[in-house]
């Protein structure tokens, strides 16, 4: 989108209405808020972390934010512009379950290999545990990131040392354990 301007152009509005589940008024409001928080029109990873720290004051969201930032930053520019922000927000808040699952898979497939190894999933789950801190009581089989990751592999009948999880298996896992879908739906109701 280039340099930030105070209003979205008609062409930008039209393109964003086609790419998101937001109407014209909502897009204009989100854009105004985005520019208030990011006058340059770009959100850095450092600022992204600051926002998350407000929502997770008892944990450390930095590692998770790094993973999440890479999914938001679709063009790899090291910044999130309004278009990237609003498209991700649209999917996570109003997208279909399938869209949310595809988007969520990209967080776990942070190496962009098309599959998730045990170590890859462990990185994400460890980051989530660090972010939420001790605020959530967990069952014994999920007390540590390692146990939770092992549980997910076992649910799919996978060997954590040699197998990987592809997108279809990831979707099947979420039907077996809906906690991941619930986390991906965390923006629902906010918009």
C-alpha positions as CSV (number, residue, x, y, z in Angstrom):
1,X,0.0,0.0,0.0
2,X,3.1,2.2,0.2
3,X,3.1,5.4,2.2
4,X,0.3,5.8,4.8
5,X,-2.5,8.2,3.9
6,X,-5.3,9.2,6.2
7,X,-8.1,7.5,4.1
8,X,-8.3,4.4,2.0
9,X,-8.6,5.0,-1.7
10,X,-11.7,3.7,-3.5
11,X,-9.6,1.1,-5.2
12,X,-8.1,-0.1,-1.9
13,X,-11.5,-0.2,-0.3
14,X,-12.9,-2.3,-3.1
15,X,-10.0,-4.7,-3.1
16,X,-10.1,-5.1,0.7
17,X,-13.9,-5.6,0.6
18,X,-13.3,-8.5,-1.8
19,X,-10.4,-9.9,0.2
20,X,-12.1,-9.7,3.7
21,X,-15.3,-10.2,5.5
22,X,-15.5,-6.5,6.5
23,X,-17.8,-3.8,5.1
24,X,-16.7,-0.4,3.9
25,X,-17.4,1.3,7.3
26,X,-15.6,-1.4,9.3
27,X,-12.5,-1.2,7.0
28,X,-12.4,2.6,7.3
29,X,-12.6,2.3,11.1
30,X,-9.9,-0.4,11.3
31,X,-7.7,1.7,9.0
32,X,-8.1,4.8,11.2
33,X,-7.2,2.8,14.3
34,X,-4.3,1.1,12.5
35,X,-2.9,4.5,11.5
36,X,-3.4,5.9,15.0
37,X,-1.3,3.0,16.4
38,X,1.1,2.8,13.4
39,X,1.4,6.3,11.9
40,X,3.9,5.1,9.4
41,X,1.4,2.6,8.1
42,X,3.6,-0.3,9.1
43,X,3.7,-2.4,12.2
44,X,7.1,-3.7,13.2
45,X,7.7,-7.0,15.0
46,X,8.8,-5.1,18.1
47,X,5.5,-3.1,18.2
48,X,3.6,-6.3,17.5
49,X,5.1,-7.8,20.6
50,X,4.2,-4.7,22.7
51,X,0.6,-5.1,21.7
52,X,0.6,-8.8,22.7
53,X,2.2,-8.0,26.1
54,X,-0.9,-5.9,26.9
55,X,-3.1,-9.0,26.5
56,X,-0.6,-11.4,28.2
57,X,0.9,-9.5,31.1
58,X,1.7,-12.6,33.1
59,X,3.5,-14.4,30.4
60,X,6.1,-13.8,27.7
61,X,4.5,-13.6,24.2
62,X,7.8,-12.7,22.4
63,X,8.5,-16.2,20.8
64,X,4.8,-16.7,19.8
65,X,4.7,-13.2,18.3
66,X,7.7,-14.0,16.2
67,X,5.9,-17.0,14.8
68,X,2.6,-15.2,14.3
69,X,4.3,-12.1,12.8
70,X,5.7,-14.2,10.0
71,X,2.2,-15.4,9.1
72,X,0.8,-11.8,9.1
73,X,3.8,-10.5,7.1
74,X,2.7,-12.2,3.9
75,X,5.3,-10.4,1.7
76,X,8.3,-10.9,4.0
77,X,9.0,-7.2,4.3
78,X,9.6,-7.4,8.1
79,X,6.6,-5.1,8.6
80,X,2.8,-5.7,8.6
81,X,1.0,-3.2,6.5
82,X,-2.8,-2.5,6.8
83,X,-3.7,-4.9,4.0
84,X,-1.8,-7.8,5.7
85,X,-3.2,-7.0,9.1
86,X,-6.9,-6.7,8.0
87,X,-6.8,-9.9,5.8
88,X,-5.3,-11.9,8.7
89,X,-7.8,-10.4,11.1
90,X,-10.7,-11.1,8.8
91,X,-9.7,-14.8,8.5
92,X,-9.1,-15.3,12.2
93,X,-12.2,-13.4,13.3
94,X,-14.8,-14.2,10.6
95,X,-13.3,-16.8,8.3
96,X,-14.7,-20.3,7.9
97,X,-13.4,-23.0,10.1
98,X,-11.4,-24.3,7.1
99,X,-9.8,-20.9,6.5
100,X,-8.9,-20.7,10.1
101,X,-7.3,-24.1,10.0
102,X,-5.3,-23.4,6.9
103,X,-4.1,-20.1,8.5
104,X,-3.3,-21.8,11.8
105,X,-1.4,-24.5,10.0
106,X,1.0,-21.8,8.7
107,X,1.9,-20.9,12.3
108,X,2.9,-24.5,13.0
109,X,4.6,-25.0,9.6
110,X,6.9,-22.0,10.4
111,X,9.7,-23.5,8.2
112,X,7.3,-23.5,5.3
113,X,8.0,-27.2,4.4
114,X,4.5,-28.3,4.0
115,X,4.7,-30.6,7.0
116,X,5.1,-30.2,10.8
117,X,7.8,-32.3,12.6
118,X,7.6,-32.9,16.3
119,X,10.3,-30.2,16.9
120,X,8.4,-27.7,14.8
121,X,5.2,-28.2,16.8
122,X,7.1,-28.2,20.1
123,X,8.5,-24.7,19.2
124,X,5.0,-23.3,18.8
125,X,3.5,-25.0,21.8
126,X,6.4,-23.9,24.0
127,X,5.9,-20.4,22.8
128,X,2.2,-20.6,23.6
129,X,3.0,-21.9,27.1
130,X,5.5,-19.1,27.7
131,X,2.8,-16.6,26.5
132,X,0.0,-17.7,28.7
133,X,2.3,-18.3,31.7
134,X,0.7,-20.0,34.7
135,X,-2.7,-18.6,34.1
136,X,-4.2,-21.8,32.7
137,X,-4.7,-25.0,34.6
138,X,-3.8,-28.0,32.4
139,X,-4.5,-31.7,32.7
140,X,-1.5,-34.0,33.5
141,X,-1.0,-35.1,29.9
142,X,-0.6,-31.4,28.9
143,X,1.4,-30.0,31.9
144,X,4.5,-29.4,29.7
145,X,4.9,-28.4,26.1
146,X,6.6,-31.7,25.5
147,X,3.7,-33.7,26.9
148,X,1.1,-31.8,24.9
149,X,3.1,-32.2,21.6
150,X,3.5,-35.9,22.3
151,X,-0.2,-36.1,22.9
152,X,-1.0,-34.6,19.5
153,X,1.3,-37.0,17.7
154,X,-0.2,-39.9,19.6
155,X,-3.7,-38.8,18.7
156,X,-2.8,-39.2,15.1
157,X,-0.9,-42.4,15.6
158,X,2.4,-40.7,14.6
159,X,5.9,-41.4,15.8
160,X,7.3,-38.1,17.2
161,X,10.8,-39.1,16.2
162,X,10.2,-39.9,12.5
163,X,6.8,-38.8,11.4
164,X,5.4,-35.4,10.3
165,X,1.9,-33.9,10.2
166,X,0.6,-32.6,6.9
167,X,-2.3,-30.1,6.5
168,X,-5.0,-32.8,6.2
169,X,-3.7,-34.6,9.3
170,X,-3.5,-31.2,11.2
171,X,-7.2,-30.7,10.4
172,X,-8.0,-34.2,11.6
173,X,-6.0,-33.5,14.8
174,X,-8.2,-30.4,15.4
175,X,-11.3,-32.5,15.2
176,X,-9.8,-34.9,17.8
177,X,-8.7,-32.0,20.1
178,X,-10.6,-28.8,19.5
179,X,-8.4,-26.7,21.8
180,X,-6.3,-25.5,18.8
181,X,-9.4,-24.4,16.9
182,X,-10.5,-22.5,20.1
183,X,-7.2,-20.7,20.2
184,X,-7.4,-19.8,16.5
185,X,-10.9,-18.4,17.1
186,X,-9.7,-16.1,19.9
187,X,-10.4,-13.0,17.9
188,X,-14.1,-13.9,17.4
189,X,-16.4,-11.5,19.0
190,X,-13.7,-8.8,19.1
191,X,-14.7,-7.3,15.8
